């Protein structure tokens, strides 16, 4: 993307290359391409570049040129420092056997603890690696450090943290080391400090310091290690003897030349590098914009002690991935936690070490700009933040200072996920009413906001059963939405009171069962069927069309089956209030009342399958077949014992799976599509083929992301494609099952291709075999 339109705020991950640096690298490839080890003129020119960059690097960090060794980056520099200390450790341990600990700060970049454990193991050293705790402000606890000093061989800390921007208390640590005359060797990771903090290494107590070019506008693949006079270096790489034998291999001269150009610009103090004051002003502007856009935002960066270029924040009710997807759609690039762990959004270990509340550690976003980020780019970033918040308001997901009621209600089913738990909202446009099923705590506020924003009357808030893995948030929600509730009296699972004149009617299901039901609008009702087994209070809610007082199996549109039937499994029956035989009967009961196109919407979705069909489950799940295959109840009775036995085996195995889910698993076995991903994922070349058949092209991103994508033409679309967000995907699944023109291809896409792959897999699982996803999603479209 051209720099005039760029809103790149992920400079702690990497920076664009400065034009003067790119130019210097190009020259070092085109004209000054010599090998610095060659004795001829071209070689001497290359050597000059190498040595003048070394001088600049030394000047930038307050060192002598001979104290600088060029490496491929900071990871190698860290590695070299650790390897050097450890290779001399055997001798050191003989002199001082009790000094056998290596300490590292709990918020260090992973390169440090990983290198420590790797080399201690590889060299079979009797060394103990200890993580030093940090305070809530991210500073190393000096008392803990002091207590361990007499036994410590090496200390690894960082100057500035890459996730939070926290400036480590190096002065305090240095004072402690000097006071106690500790002989330990001290490595400081200075990657995020270069260009943002004054450094005077030679006059400090620091022994080793690691630097990386690509965090400061040089290309990737160049960095350097500083080593003090008393710190020896054991080469990691030997060979031709380059870098005074400390790091062999022909030097990365284009990288060195580019780094030299950046450092020269930095040391001259001119454009494009902004002054420190200017960087603080930019931070203030972004922070103010975030506060305006998300009044409940919490900042995880302690601003009083951090570099101005890093802003780590969390917004209540939004996961980091959700917000990242949103910002990315609008063109603002930032990262969830740290870039290295962005693929698997786990809690940030840096924020967890600072003891921040769990929700902040899982929903953290890191916005980082650099000393060369232009004012115009800061403006664009602020504008995107504003627009993104507005898009969330349009989707009824955010609203501050009074809620604007949205006229635009799409009826049908909304699925809100929190981990593997589903909350379902069944909304009806005609009556502007809704029913909420199995609400979970994490989304209560968002749910309340959504319902108010849509101005929906709440007919009922229901639980399919009392959940073993979480407390229902229903009573809280009922209170929050008191003025929107149609009826206030309800039983312990939220079913409205059946006193005279209440909302409850009675209808008949296929097979003759008479059940209570709530009218949603016209001929649409939601019926309640008692399905004990998983728990004795388990129920299924059947939503469908009622004719002459009967809801026939073929007219049941959706069945909210709680934990009785899940995708790829059945609800567990080894809880105190479970009964496997009762589950068998309940499954048979469901078998009679559900149609072939009824979509089952369970309380949990461990497989990211959205919804399923009874016939698909029966085909895949042998145990379900035991209950459902026999045509009459007498024959079925013969299957009861094998069913109970098999169920016991499965439930025992589930206890093992449970450990990997960090909580209670309510019942699951496995679910597969049977199709290889290579069949589902369309490459650019295959896309061209499939496009000839005029497929249905669907953007499965959330409406707020879809709304922010304005450049459809550039992505190759003549008009915006249809948007079916995954939160409303189950409606589309039914639409395809019932009405899809036979044989039409369906191509789903999202930002990166991973969400749409899940969606395409689940369509195929339901039998829609021509569902595809686009390789790389929007990120590769139009490229
Ligand atoms: N240390 C810190 C604090 C970093 O931010 C990074 C990069 O993410 C590294 C070390 C690793 O640097 P490099 O990519 O040069 O190996």
Boltz pocket constraint, residues with backbone or C-beta under 6 A from the ligand:
constraints:
  - pocket:
      binder: B
      contacts: [[A, 12], [A, 13], [A, 72], [A, 73], [A, 74], [A, 75], [A, 76], [A, 109], [A, 111], [A, 158], [A, 160], [A, 161], [A, 162], [A, 189], [A, 191], [A, 192], [A, 211], [A, 212], [A, 213], [A, 214], [A, 222], [A, 223]]
      max_distance: 6.0
